[in-house]
Structure formats: C-alpha cells, structure tokens
Amino acid sequence: MTNMDSKEPVRCPKCASTDVRYSYTQSAWDMILDLLFSMDAFRCRSCRHRFHKFDVGDEEDRSGETPEAKPQPQTKAE
C-alpha cells in the first residue's frame, strides 16, 4: 500500500481550493504544454479558474478518490 499522505494535492493558484479537475484541451497551446513539458490543464470547481500544472502522473488523485478520466483532445468536425 502506498502512502498517499506524502503527496500534495493539486491546488488552485487563485483560491487554494483542492476541488480541481482535469480540463479539456482547448487550444494548440494546451497541446504544446502537455506534449513538450508534461503540463496538464486543470479547472477549479470552486472559482472556475483554469490553470496548468506539471503532470501529476498518478492513477489516484490527491484526495484518494478515483479520478475522472483525463479528457481527450476534441477534434473539430470538418
């Protein structure tokens, strides 16, 4: 069993809430940050602020609950 207490929760930089989720890829900038720097987009459920953080890389989120599936980039229909 791993020690989940040693890992810091993802916090919103605006309001410091830990109630955050993965955000959909919305632009080429999001894709560049993810591919080159392993930075994922998150959205705070409390204040709706959208921000990027380095990939947490865990199968469980920081609160110990099963995370929602990471959203896949949406493609525009031609």
N, C-alpha and C positions, 0 to 999 in steps of 0.2 A: 504494500500500500504506500502510495506516495504522500508526502507531506504537503498538502495544498495550502497550509497556513504560511509557508515560506514564500509564496508568490504574491506579489502585489496586484490588487485588482486594477482593471483599466478604469481610469477616472477621467471625467470630462474636465478639460483645462479651463472651462469657463465657470462652471458651478461646483466642481469637485464631486459630483454625483458618480456613483458606481453603476447606475442604471443605464448602461450603454448597450448598443447592439451593433453588429456589422451593418454598414451602409452599402447600398448598391453602387457599383461602378457607374459614374455619371459622365465621365469625360476621359479624354486621352491622357490628361494629367494624372488621373486616378490610376490608369493602367501603367503609366511610366513609373509612378511611385511604387506600385506593387511589384512590377517586374524587376526593376533595377535596384530598389532599396528595401524590398520586402516590407513596405509600409501599407497597412490596410486602412480603409476608410471606416470610421465609426460615426454613429449618431447618438447623442444623448437623448434618452427618453424624457428626461426632466425638463431641459431647457431647449431641446431640438437643435443644439449646436452640432455642426458636422466638423470632424477633425480627423487627422491621420496619426497613426502610431505605428511603431515597428511591429511586425507580425508577432503575435503572442505565441503562435505555434503549438498550442495545446489542444487536446481533444475535449477538455473540460474548461468552461470559462472560469473566471476568477472567483465567482461566488460558489463554485462547487456544483452548480447545476449543469445539465447537458445543454450546450449552446445551440442556438438556432443554426441551421446550415448556412455556411458562408454564401452570400448571394453571388450568382454567376453574372458576368457582364451581359447586359442586354444588347442585342443587336437590333438595328433598325431594319424594318421590312422595306424592301425596295419595290 
